[in-house]
């Protein structure tokens, strides 16, 4: 497990510094009880197979974990609740002592479910005393408590899968939870999304919790590949069944074929066929198969056989994690949604990799290069199971959302089927003619090799950076967004003539597309919207929202660096083109770069195009400095997030807290500059290269040029544009210019 540790020379944190940890402990413990609230005492004693455990045992074992590894170790004078519980509820920790056989947990009618509740209450009281006392300030304690919380969340998912298996054996077919209807949408057509591969950096990036098996972060060479845009559906699995997939030995690994024959597999676990209709047993009882929902409860052997039948393969975990770095966990269907089953994905932009079903990979569960098993009994948590199992990724409808991250490695034996495990297909692609180039790495190396050091501002906008920027736009000090939006609304009657039938609106650096809506609401003849942004994740989210809110508008997003190569626009447009570049983003460029950009977009948008651009105008310096160094520190966090991204994506060793944010006015170049200032002498390694920083040395991260209307018109004219119209807001002055 990985947790932040105290810096050398710092004072240990005092309670209530662990207040959030205590709150999280209580919430997770309460959630376990909530999951069991509808179970009878009889339900909680059932063990339906050796791989499963009774619900009562899950409740007791997770409590035993805190008692054994926290209270007995760190709470002075602690006395065990019951001397026999260490034997009854130890799972597999040989260093802790002997234990009751796993396959015989179902015969433990005592202690009762009520006695287990008393055990949990006792340990919770003692844990509260520990976390509120002096021992609670110990960072070793915090690390083990967080591990225990994560461990309990794992058992919450196991509890649901085990209850499902137990109820499926009952002829009454009882439901664990009421059925919650989902949106009745057909599955989106499957598409294979290409990835360049190259040198992928996988494993935990070092922020927040991770299990030890997610470390160390390391590089993996990945060949070009394609991933399916969604998991395999029940309907597609029915085609596999109908085509004799379970009867064709040539599709199966030898061990898998033997298992399928011996156990009579003919469909996923919990499926049955009656009266010409397929049903599945779910946590809400027996239900007709949802053809568009992801298939689940299939073994690795079945997943591999299906992939062969489909002319594909399973992804490696390196491929999966590289692709997942651009996805948002919040999009996934997890236990928090309340459906407790996989849902049809429907129409969406891009690829989604989290939630619904754990996805089998072709990667065996083994240690990452440089992995060392932690010392002591907790070293048995993961390391000793790194044999004969396969890795799954992404979480499921039974997983807690805040338990999941892109680096999470789940693992099961290839024959096991009772988990919410499904299938995502992968395919190989032909290698590119040129070797893969990591432009981000090249730009970081190049920028930090300069004197003075600099980093391109375009890399601010990963998912976290885009979110921080949206917060900046709402700050009282940051006038450009609200001033420009107000100006757009005021001049809207004059803009109506810019669009006619079949007009294409192309927006550069669309972000959340908030200002775009002002145009779309007023220029109703726009039929096609082409948002262009460097952050694919943010672009996908904003495009989905626009598609939802403007159902008659066609959206064709382009994820690319619009200051570099632009994909051809001709395949999209079919009429007049209106370019839109709000936010004075053009002010981030040097005058020569702005001229090059305007010249390139003139050619790209085509003959006769118009271009509406927002520019920030020259004003008093105090107003400018407040806008770029706000009192809440959001801009500072936005600036430092660039270092966080370099750490995550390039495996660098920046300490973001060792750099402060500085905004200053450069009168000679008429611009605000943002810098990161090294607070001390330090060295940072990035992919084998060392960069030294003196105390006070800066990294120049962004410019924000402030124009007069005449200055900007001159730059545009040199690029071949003519100024057709301009508008200026009241103070703080902001301008909109229309070029043709």
C-alpha positions in Angstrom: 0.0 0.0 0.0 1.2 3.5 -0.7 0.4 6.5 1.4 2.0 10.0 1.8 4.6 10.1 4.5 5.9 13.0 6.7 8.7 15.0 5.2 12.1 14.8 6.9 12.3 17.3 9.7 8.6 18.0 9.9 6.6 17.7 13.1 4.2 14.7 13.1 0.6 15.6 12.4 -1.7 15.9 15.4 -5.3 14.8 15.7 -7.6 16.1 14.3 -5.4 15.8 11.2 -6.8 12.3 10.9 -10.4 13.6 11.0 -11.0 12.8 7.3 -9.5 9.4 7.7 -11.7 8.7 10.7 -14.8 9.9 8.8 -13.9 7.7 5.8 -13.4 4.7 8.2 -16.9 5.3 9.7 -18.5 5.7 6.2 -17.0 2.5 4.8 -17.8 0.5 7.9 -21.4 1.8 7.8 -21.7 0.9 4.1 -20.8 -2.8 4.9 -23.7 -2.9 7.4 -26.0 -1.1 4.9 -25.2 -3.8 2.3 -26.2 -6.5 4.8 -29.3 -4.7 6.1 -31.7 -6.6 3.9 -30.2 -10.0 4.7 -31.7 -12.3 7.3 -29.4 -14.0 9.9 -30.0 -17.2 7.9 -28.9 -15.5 4.7 -25.7 -14.5 6.4 -24.5 -18.0 7.3 -24.8 -19.5 3.8 -21.6 -20.6 1.9 -22.6 -21.8 -1.5 -19.2 -22.9 -2.7 -15.5 -22.9 -1.4 -14.6 -19.7 -3.4 -17.4 -17.8 -1.6 -17.8 -16.8 2.0 -20.9 -16.1 4.2 -21.9 -12.5 4.5 -21.4 -12.8 8.3 -17.8 -14.0 7.8 -17.1 -10.9 5.5 -18.4 -8.6 8.3 -16.3 -10.4 10.9 -13.1 -10.8 8.9 -12.9 -7.1 7.9 -13.3 -6.3 11.6 -10.6 -8.8 12.5 -8.3 -7.0 10.1 -8.5 -3.7 12.1 -8.3 -5.6 15.4 -5.2 -7.6 14.4 -3.2 -5.1 12.3 -4.2 -1.8 14.0 -5.6 -2.2 17.5 -3.3 -5.0 18.7 -0.2 -3.2 17.2 -0.9 0.4 18.1 -3.5 0.8 20.9 -1.8 0.3 24.3 -3.6 -2.1 26.6 -6.0 -3.3 24.0 -7.7 -6.7 24.8 -9.1 -8.9 22.1 -12.9 -9.1 21.9 -12.9 -12.9 21.8 -9.8 -15.2 22.0 -11.1 -17.6 19.3 -11.8 -14.9 16.7 -8.2 -14.8 15.5 -8.5 -18.4 14.4 -12.1 -18.1 13.0 -11.6 -15.0 11.0 -8.1 -15.0 9.8 -8.2 -15.5 6.0 -4.8 -16.5 4.7 -2.1 -14.7 6.9 0.2 -17.5 7.9 2.3 -15.1 10.0 -0.6 -14.4 12.2 -1.4 -18.0 13.1 -3.6 -21.0 12.2 -7.1 -20.5 10.8 -10.4 -22.2 10.2 -10.5 -23.8 6.8 -11.9 -21.6 4.0 -14.3 -24.2 2.6 -15.8 -24.8 6.1 -16.8 -21.2 6.9 -20.5 -22.0 6.2 -20.7 -24.3 9.1 -20.0 -21.5 11.6 -23.5 -21.0 13.0 -21.8 -19.3 15.9 -21.0 -16.5 16.5 -24.4 -15.3 15.4 -24.9 -12.3 13.1 -25.9 -10.3 16.2 -22.7 -11.3 18.0 -20.7 -10.2 14.9 -22.5 -6.9 15.1 -21.3 -6.5 18.7 -17.8 -7.4 17.6 -17.9 -4.7 14.9 -19.2 -2.1 17.4 -16.5 -3.0 19.9 -13.7 -2.6 17.3 -15.2 0.6 16.0 -15.2 2.2 19.4 -11.6 1.2 20.0 -10.6 2.5 16.6 -12.2 5.8 17.3 -10.2 6.0 20.6 -7.0 5.2 18.7 -7.6 7.7 15.9 -8.5 10.5 18.3 -5.6 9.8 20.6 -1.9 10.3 20.3 -1.4 7.0 18.4 -3.7 8.5 15.7 -1.0 10.9 14.7 1.3 8.1 13.7 1.7 7.9 9.9 2.3 4.1 10.1 -1.1 3.8 11.8 -2.7 5.9 9.0 -1.2 3.7 6.3 -2.6 0.5 7.9 -6.0 2.1 8.6 -6.3 3.2 4.9 -5.3 -0.3 3.8 -8.0 -1.7 6.1 -10.6 0.6 4.6 -9.6 -0.4 1.0 -9.6 -4.1 2.1 -13.2 -3.7 3.5 -14.3 -2.1 0.2 -12.9 -5.2 -1.6 -14.9 -7.4 0.7 -18.1 -5.3 0.1 -17.9 -6.3 -3.6 -17.1 -9.9 -2.7 -20.1 -9.9 -0.3 -22.4 -9.0 -3.2 -20.9 -11.6 -5.6 -21.2 -14.2 -2.9 -24.8 -13.3 -2.0 -25.6 -13.5 -5.7 -24.1 -17.0 -6.0 -25.9 -18.2 -2.8 -29.3 -16.8 -3.8 -28.9 -18.4 -7.3 -28.7 -21.8 -5.7 -32.1 -21.2 -3.9 -35.1 -22.6 -5.8 -37.1 -19.6 -4.6 -34.7 -17.3 -6.6 -34.9 -14.5 -4.0 -33.9 -11.0 -4.9 -31.3 -9.2 -2.9 -32.4 -5.7 -4.0 -35.4 -4.2 -5.9 -34.9 -3.9 -9.7 -34.1 -0.4 -10.8 -35.0 0.3 -14.4 -32.3 1.8 -16.6 -32.5 3.8 -19.7 -33.8 1.6 -22.6 -31.1 2.3 -25.2 -29.6 0.0 -27.8 -25.9 -0.8 -27.6 -23.8 1.5 -29.7 -22.1 -0.2 -32.7 -18.8 -1.6 -31.6 -15.8 0.4 -32.9 -12.1 -0.3 -32.6 -10.2 2.8 -31.4 -6.6 3.0 -32.5 -3.7 3.8 -30.1 -0.2 4.5 -31.1 1.4 2.4 -28.4 5.0 3.4 -27.8 6.6 3.7 -24.4 3.8 3.5 -21.9 4.3 4.5 -18.3 2.0 2.3 -16.1 1.6 1.7 -12.4 0.6 4.0 -9.5 1.8 7.6 -10.0 2.4 8.2 -6.3 -0.6 10.3 -5.3 -3.1 8.9 -2.9 -3.6 5.2 -2.0 -2.6 2.2 -4.0 -2.0 -1.4 -3.3 1.7 -2.6 -3.4 1.0 -4.7 -6.5 0.4 -1.4 -8.5 4.0 -0.4 -8.0 6.6 0.5 -9.0 5.6 2.8 -11.8 7.6 1.7 -14.8 7.9 1.9 -18.6 6.5 -0.7 -20.9 7.0 -0.9 -24.7 3.6 -1.3 -26.3 3.1 -2.0 -30.0 0.3 -0.1 -31.9 -3.1 -1.6 -31.0 -6.9 -1.0 -31.2 -9.3 -1.4 -28.3 -13.0 -1.9 -28.6 -15.0 1.2 -27.8 -17.2 -0.8 -25.3 -17.4 -4.3 -23.7 -18.9 -7.3 -25.5 -22.7 -7.3 -25.0 -25.1 -10.1 -24.1 -26.5 -9.9 -27.6 -23.1 -10.6 -29.1 -22.5 -13.4 -26.7 -25.8 -15.0 -27.8 -24.4 -14.9 -31.4 -21.3 -16.8 -30.1 -23.6 -19.4 -28.4 -25.8 -19.8 -31.5 -22.6 -20.3 -33.7 -21.5 -23.2 -31.5 -18.9 -21.3 -29.5 -19.2 -23.6 -26.6 -19.0 -26.7 -28.8 -16.0 -25.7 -30.9 -12.8 -27.0 -29.3 -10.6 -25.1 -31.8 -11.6 -21.8 -30.1 -10.5 -22.8 -26.6 -7.3 -23.1 -24.6 -6.8 -26.8 -23.7 -7.3 -26.2 -19.9 -10.4 -24.1 -20.7 -11.9 -26.7 -22.9 -11.4 -29.4 -20.3 -13.0 -27.2 -17.7 -16.0 -26.3 -20.0 -16.6 -30.0 -20.8 -16.2 -31.2 -17.2 -18.6 -28.5 -15.8 -21.0 -28.4 -18.7 -20.6 -24.8 -19.6 -23.0 -23.7 -22.4 -23.6 -20.1 -21.4 -22.3 -17.5 -18.9 -22.9 -18.3 -15.2 -26.5 -17.6 -14.0 -27.9 -17.8 -17.6 -30.8 -20.2 -18.4 -32.9 -20.8 -21.5 -36.6 -21.5 -21.1 -39.5 -21.2 -23.5 -37.2 -19.9 -26.3 -36.0 -17.0 -24.1 -32.8 -16.4 -22.3 -32.8 -15.3 -18.6 -30.1 -14.3 -16.2 -30.2 -14.4 -12.4 -29.3 -11.0 -11.0 -29.1 -9.3 -7.6 -32.7 -8.3 -8.4 -33.8 -11.8 -9.2 -34.3 -13.7 -12.4 -34.7 -11.3 -15.4 -34.7 -11.5 -19.2 -31.4 -10.9 -20.8 -30.7 -7.3 -21.7 -29.1 -7.7 -25.1 -27.4 -4.3 -25.1 -25.8 -4.7 -21.7 -22.2 -5.9 -21.2 -22.0 -9.7 -20.7 -20.7 -10.7 -17.3 -19.9 -13.8 -15.1 -17.7 -15.3 -17.7 -14.3 -16.9 -17.0 -11.0 -16.0 -18.6 -11.3 -19.1 -20.7 -14.6 -18.1 -22.1 -13.4 -14.5 -22.7 -10.4 -15.8 -24.6 -12.5 -18.2 -26.7 -15.0 -15.5 -27.6 -12.1 -13.2 -28.6 -10.8 -15.9 -31.0 -14.2 -16.4 -32.4 -14.5 -12.6 -33.0 -11.2 -12.4 -34.8 -9.7 -10.4 -32.0 -7.8 -10.9 -28.7 -7.9 -9.7 -25.1 -5.9 -6.6 -24.3 -2.8 -6.6 -22.2 -3.0 -4.7 -18.9 -0.4 -2.2 -20.3 -2.6 -1.4 -23.3 -5.7 -1.1 -21.0 -4.0 1.3 -18.6 -2.5 3.4 -21.3 -5.9 3.8 -22.9 -7.6 4.4 -19.5 -5.4 7.4 -18.8 -7.7 9.5 -21.1 -11.0 8.2 -19.5 -12.9 9.6 -16.5 -13.8 7.2 -13.7 -16.9 9.3 -13.0 -18.4 8.1 -16.3 -18.5 4.5 -15.0 -21.5 2.5 -13.7 -20.4 1.5 -10.2 -22.2 0.3 -7.1 -22.9 3.9 -6.2 -25.4 4.2 -9.1 -27.7 1.7 -7.4 -28.4 -0.5 -10.5 -26.2 -3.4 -9.3 -26.0 -4.8 -12.8 -24.2 -3.8 -16.1 -26.1 -1.3 -18.2 -26.2 -0.8 -21.9 -23.8 1.9 -22.9 -25.8 3.5 -25.6 -24.5 6.2 -27.9 -21.4 8.0 -26.6 -18.2 9.7 -27.8 -14.9 7.9 -27.6 -14.0 5.0 -25.4 -15.1 4.2 -21.8 -13.2 1.7 -19.7 -14.5 2.0 -16.1 -17.5 0.3 -14.4 -20.1 -2.2 -15.4 -17.8 -5.3 -15.6 -14.2 -6.1 -14.7 -12.5 -6.7 -18.0 -10.2 -9.7 -18.4 -6.7 -9.0 -19.8 -4.3 -11.5 -21.3 -1.7 -10.5 -18.7 -0.8 -13.0 -16.0 -0.8 -11.6 -12.5 2.9 -11.1 -11.8 5.1 -8.6 -10.0 6.1 -5.4 -11.8 9.9 -4.9 -12.4 11.5 -3.8 -9.1 8.6 -4.9 -6.9 9.5 -5.9 -3.4 7.1 -7.7 -1.1 6.5 -5.6 2.0 7.9 -6.9 5.3 5.7 -8.5 8.0 2.3 -10.2 7.8 0.9 -7.5 5.6 3.4 -8.6 2.9 1.1 -11.6 2.4 -1.7 -9.3 1.1 -0.7 -9.5 -2.6 2.7 -10.8 -3.2 2.2 -14.5 -2.5 -0.7 -14.8 -5.0 1.3 -13.8 -8.0 1.0 -17.1 -9.7 -1.6 -18.9 -11.9 -4.0 -15.9 -12.0 -5.0 -13.4 -14.6 -5.4 -9.6 -14.3 -8.7 -7.8 -14.7 -9.1 -4.0 -15.0 -11.7 -1.3 -14.6 -14.1 -2.1 -11.8 -17.7 -3.3 -12.0 -21.3 -2.4 -11.1 -20.5 -3.9 -7.6 -17.4 -1.8 -7.0 -17.4 1.4 -5.0 -16.5 4.3 -7.3 -14.0 5.8 -4.9 -12.2 2.5 -4.6 -11.2 2.5 -8.3 -8.2 4.1 -10.2 -6.6 3.4 -13.6 -3.7 1.5 -12.0 -5.9 -0.9 -10.0 -5.0 -4.6 -10.6 -7.7 -7.2 -9.8 -6.9 -10.8 -10.3 -8.7 -14.2 -10.4 -8.0 -17.7 -11.5 -8.9 -18.2 -15.2 -11.8 -20.7 -14.5 -13.6 -18.4 -12.0 -17.0 -17.1 -13.1 -18.9 -15.7 -10.1 -17.4 -12.2 -10.3 -18.8 -9.4 -12.4 -16.2 -10.2 -15.1 -16.7 -9.4 -18.8 -14.8 -8.9 -22.1 -13.3 -6.0 -24.0 -11.7 -6.9 -27.4 -8.4 -5.8 -28.7 -6.6 -6.1 -32.0 -3.1 -5.5 -33.4 -2.5 -2.7 -35.8 0.3 -2.4 -38.3 3.3 -0.6 -36.8 3.7 3.0 -37.9 6.4 3.7 -40.5 8.1 6.1 -38.2 9.0 5.2 -34.6 6.6 6.6 -32.0 7.6 10.0 -30.7 6.7 11.2 -27.3 6.1 14.9 -28.1 5.3 15.7 -24.5 8.6 14.3 -23.3 10.5 16.0 -26.0 8.9 19.4 -25.2 9.5 19.0 -21.5 13.1 18.0 -22.0 13.6 20.8 -24.5 11.9 23.5 -22.3 13.8 22.6 -19.2 17.1 22.6 -21.1 16.6 26.3 -22.1 17.9 29.2 -20.2 15.6 30.4 -18.7 13.6 27.3 -18.3 10.1 27.2 -19.9 7.2 24.7 -20.5 4.5 25.0 -23.2 1.2 26.2 -21.8 -0.7 23.8 -24.0 0.1 21.0 -21.6 -1.9 22.7 -18.8 -5.1 21.1 -20.1 -5.2 17.5 -18.9 -8.5 16.5 -17.2 -7.5 18.1 -13.8 -6.1 21.2 -15.5 -9.3 21.7 -17.5 -11.4 21.4 -14.4 -9.2 23.9 -12.6 -9.4 26.3 -15.5 -13.2 26.2 -15.4 -12.9 27.1 -11.7 -10.6 30.0 -12.6 -13.3 31.3 -15.0 -15.7 31.6 -12.1 -13.4 33.6 -9.8 -14.3 37.2 -8.9 -10.8 38.4 -9.9 -10.9 36.7 -13.3 -12.9 39.1 -15.5 -12.2 37.8 -19.1 -14.8 35.0 -19.1 -17.8 36.9 -17.7 -16.9 40.1 -19.6 -16.6 38.3 -22.9 -19.8 36.3 -22.3 -21.7 39.5 -21.6 -20.3 41.1 -24.7 -21.3 38.1 -26.8 -24.9 38.3 -25.5 -25.1 42.1 -26.2 -23.9 41.9 -29.8 -25.9 38.7 -30.6 -28.4 40.6 -32.8 -25.5 41.8 -35.0 -24.1 38.3 -35.2 -27.2 36.6 -36.6 -26.1 37.5 -40.1 -23.0 35.4 -39.7 -24.8 32.1 -40.1 -27.0 30.8 -42.8 -28.3 27.4 -43.6 -25.6 24.7 -43.5 -23.1 26.9 -41.6 -20.2 25.1 -39.9 -19.0 26.5 -36.6 -15.4 25.6 -35.8 -14.2 26.4 -32.3 -10.5 26.3 -31.2 -9.7 25.5 -27.6 -13.4 24.8 -26.8 -12.9 23.7 -23.2 -16.4 23.2 -21.7 -18.0 25.0 -24.7 -19.9 27.4 -22.4 -19.5 30.5 -24.7 -20.4 28.3 -27.7 -23.9 28.0 -26.3 -24.4 31.7 -26.6 -23.8 31.4 -30.3 -25.7 28.2 -30.8 -28.7 29.6 -28.9 -28.8 32.7 -31.2 -27.4 31.5 -34.5 -29.9 28.7 -35.1 -28.9 28.1 -38.7 -25.7 26.4 -37.6 -26.0 22.8 -38.5 -22.5 21.4 -37.8 -20.2 22.1 -34.8 -16.5 21.1 -34.9 -14.9 21.6 -31.5 -11.1 21.4 -31.5 -9.1 20.9 -28.3 -5.9 19.2 -27.1 -7.5 17.5 -24.1 -9.4 14.5 -25.5 -11.1 13.7 -22.2 -12.5 17.3 -21.7 -13.4 17.4 -25.4 -15.4 14.2 -25.2 -17.3 15.4 -22.1 -18.2 18.8 -23.6 -19.2 17.2 -26.9 -21.5 14.8 -25.2 -23.2 17.7 -23.4 -23.6 19.7 -26.6 -25.1 16.6 -28.4 -27.5 16.1 -25.5 -28.7 19.7 -25.3 -28.8 20.4 -29.1 -30.2 17.2 -30.6 -30.5 18.8 -34.1 -26.9 19.8 -34.2 -24.2 17.5 -35.7 -21.1 17.4 -33.6 -17.7 16.2 -35.0 -15.0 16.8 -32.5 -11.2 16.9 -33.3 -8.8 16.1 -30.5 -5.5 17.7 -31.6 -3.0 20.4 -31.0 -4.5 23.2 -33.1 -1.2 25.1 -33.0 0.3 22.1 -34.9 -1.1 19.8 -37.6 -4.8 20.1 -38.2 -6.8 17.2 -39.6 -8.6 18.1 -42.9 -11.8 20.1 -42.4 -13.1 19.3 -45.9 -14.6 16.0 -44.7 -16.8 17.9 -42.2 -17.9 21.2 -43.8 -20.6 21.5 -46.4 -21.2 25.3 -46.6 -20.0 28.5 -45.0 -17.5 28.3 -42.1 -17.4 30.5 -39.0 -14.3 30.2 -36.9 -14.5 30.9 -33.2 -11.6 31.5 -30.8 -12.8 33.0 -27.5 -11.1 33.6 -24.2 -8.2 35.6 -25.5 -6.4 32.3 -25.8 -4.5 33.8 -28.8 -2.8 36.0 -26.2 -0.9 33.0 -25.0 1.2 33.1 -28.2 4.1 35.3 -29.1 3.2 37.8 -31.8 5.0 35.7 -34.4 3.3 32.5 -33.3 -0.1 34.3 -33.4 0.6 35.4 -36.9 1.5 31.9 -38.0 -1.6 30.5 -36.3 -3.9 33.0 -38.1 -2.2 32.3 -41.4 -2.7 28.5 -41.0 -6.3 28.8 -39.9 -7.0 31.1 -42.9 -6.0 28.3 -45.2 -7.7 25.6 -43.1 -11.0 27.3 -42.7 -11.1 28.0 -46.4 -12.0 30.8 -48.8 -14.8 33.1 -47.6 -14.6 32.0 -43.9 -15.1 34.4 -41.1 -13.3 34.3 -37.8 -14.6 35.6 -34.5 -11.8 36.1 -31.9 -11.8 37.3 -28.4 -8.9 39.5 -27.3 -8.1 40.9 -23.9 -7.3 44.6 -24.1 -4.6 46.6 -22.3 -5.7 47.9 -18.9 -4.3 48.8 -15.4 -1.7 46.4 -14.1 -3.3 45.8 -10.7 -6.5 44.4 -12.3 -4.4 42.2 -14.5 -2.2 40.8 -11.7 -5.3 40.1 -9.5 -6.8 38.1 -12.4 -3.8 35.8 -12.6 -2.9 35.5 -8.9 -6.3 35.0 -7.2 -6.8 35.1 -3.4 -8.1 31.5 -3.3 -5.0 30.1 -5.0 -6.9 28.4 -7.8 -4.5 29.8 -10.5 -1.5 28.7 -8.4 -3.0 25.1 -8.3 -3.6 25.3 -12.0 0.0 26.3 -12.6 1.5 23.6 -10.3 -0.8 20.9 -11.9 1.6 21.0 -14.9 4.2 19.4 -12.6 1.7 16.9 -11.4 1.0 15.9 -15.0 4.7 15.6 -15.8 5.1 13.3 -12.8 2.1 11.1 -13.8 2.7 10.9 -17.5 6.5 10.9 -17.6 7.4 9.3 -14.3 9.2 12.5 -13.1 10.1 13.4 -9.6 8.8 16.9 -9.1 7.7 18.0 -5.7 4.9 20.5 -6.7 4.9 21.9 -3.2 8.5 23.0 -3.7 7.4 25.4 -6.4 5.4 28.6 -5.9 3.2 30.5 -8.3 4.2 33.9 -9.6 2.4 36.3 -11.9 4.2 39.4 -13.2 3.6 42.1 -15.8 6.1 42.4 -18.6 5.6 45.9 -19.9 8.1 45.6 -22.8 6.0 42.8 -24.3 2.6 44.0 -23.0 1.8 40.7 -21.3 1.2 38.9 -18.1 3.6 36.1 -17.4 3.1 33.0 -15.2 6.1 31.3 -13.6 6.8 28.5 -11.2 9.5 29.5 -8.8 11.8 26.9 -7.2 11.7 27.4 -3.4 15.0 25.7 -2.9 18.0 24.2 -4.6 16.8 20.9 -6.0 17.3 18.3 -8.8 14.5 16.5 -10.7 14.9 13.3 -12.8 12.7 12.9 -15.9 13.2 9.7 -17.8 16.9 9.3 -17.0 17.8 13.0 -17.4 18.5 15.3 -14.4 17.5 18.9 -14.3 19.0 21.2 -11.6 17.1 24.1 -10.1 18.7 26.9 -8.0 16.7 28.5 -5.3 14.5 31.2 -6.8 15.0 29.9 -10.4 11.8 30.0 -12.4 10.0 27.9 -15.1 8.1 30.2 -17.5 4.8 28.5 -18.1 2.4 30.9 -19.8 2.0 34.3 -21.4 -1.2 36.3 -21.7 -0.8 39.1 -24.2 -2.9 42.3 -23.9 -3.6 44.2 -27.1 -4.9 47.4 -28.4 -7.3 47.0 -31.3 -4.8 48.5 -33.7 -2.0 46.1 -32.6 -4.2 43.0 -33.2 -5.5 44.3 -36.5 -1.9 44.7 -37.7 -1.0 41.1 -36.8 -4.2 39.8 -38.5 -3.4 41.8 -41.6 0.1 40.3 -41.9 -1.6 36.8 -41.8 -3.9 37.7 -44.7 -7.1 38.5 -42.7 -9.0 41.8 -42.9 -10.7 43.3 -39.9 -14.4 43.5 -40.7 -15.9 44.5 -37.3 -14.9 44.9 -33.7 -16.7 45.4 -30.4 -15.3 46.5 -27.0 -16.9 45.9 -23.6 -17.1 48.5 -20.7 -14.3 48.2 -18.1 -12.6 45.9 -17.6 -12.2 46.2 -21.3 -12.4 43.1 -23.5 -12.7 42.9 -27.3 -14.3 40.8 -29.9 -13.0 41.1 -33.5 -14.5 39.7 -36.7 -12.0 38.8 -39.4 -12.7 37.8 -43.0 
